[in-house]
Amino acid sequence: MTTLSERISQSAFDDSRLRVVLLLDLYDGAQNRFLEVYERLHQQVSSVPGHIRDELCQSIENPSQWLITSEWESAPRFLAWVNSEEHVASVQPLHGCVRDTRSLRFSVLRATGTDPVPSFAAARAFTDVLSPAGAPAEDTGDETHAGLRVAPRRGDGIVRHALTFTVKPGSEPAVAKLLGGYASPQAEVDDKTRLRRTSLFMHGNRVVRAVEVEGDLLAALRHVALQPEVRALEEAINPYLEQDRDLDDPGSARTFFTRAALPAVHHVAAGGGEVPGLGRHALFYPAKQGCGMALARLLARQDETAVDDVTNPIEASTVFQRDDVVVRLLDLRGPLDARPALSLGVEGGHKAAVLARLLDSAKDGVPTTHQEISQFLARSEMRLITDRRAPARA
């Protein structure tokens, strides 16, 4: 059995308070305009469920550098807001004031002072709200008390992120050929950051690009975007995209990639280092409207339990979620269908019934037999287009 101390994990589902730090570098002379935009944005975000407070700070060393910190009841509350179309529209005016931004997100582990904190009961009540009707609000093994995580998580120095977008129906073969045949960009960004792995999948006309980065994710994404191989690929797939974009227009490109962002909301691995012979698979779960977060949480619970069992084939799992799009990336020993219920995320109890209530695609009822679950798994599996690893550092 994998102990909690050995397990590699990250999660948005531990119900601890969240601190968001936004670093901003303003254009010269844009301070007053920025303050006007901030006041409007502050009024809007203050009414968002889960928002506790925010603070605006200006550097005492460089007046062009500003800092916004915000506190949230939990990461899911914040993610529901930041991934919404309302948020995308509300921050548009900021781009005319800001030269550069950097966003950091932290679970709160310790606090001093006398500021009130959300109660543990309130955190559990929120979990109950996110849980599907009739399903128990199970723990993921991460104890939280009074809005604070009790124990830190163990990381592996890798940041996981994904992008997703759709292409015009009928263009899938052409897009798959482009995505599978492009020249890989230079992996090394600087002495601290490199692009470790890129996996591209398709399901119907949906594309998912999952990346693993050692070091600074933002620096890696900017580095990759500037590489001629990637720029040529992006230009080549432009005519096939369902959402128009102009890569020469910074506003258009920013809006596209903001909407395409598919954050990793949960990752768990056994923690034994690199394991040879693993197969990488991705599953697509189109959730019913408003059920994406609950679906992602259900899958996260399954994988937290599975990775503790030495007999299970799942070595690592990452759940990506934005709105009602959920993608689960699995690194497996053996074939995907060896234990179809486990691979689908519904092994044990009544999880298949819960999954069916959350999925928009479960129109044929609840898969119960081994054959039905295997068929459901096959329909959910995404097609691997390419999976590329950077060479090991010398």
Helices and strands as residue ranges (DSSP letters): E 8-11, E 18-26, H 31-45, E 51-58, E 65-72, H 75-82, H 85-90, G 92-96, E 98-107, H 120-130, E 144-145, E 148-149, E 158-166, H 172-181, E 194-203, E 206-214, H 217-226, H 228-237, G 238-240, H 250-260, E 261-269, E 279-286, H 292-307, E 314-322, E 325-332, G 336-338, H 340-344, H 351-358, H 370-380, E 383-389
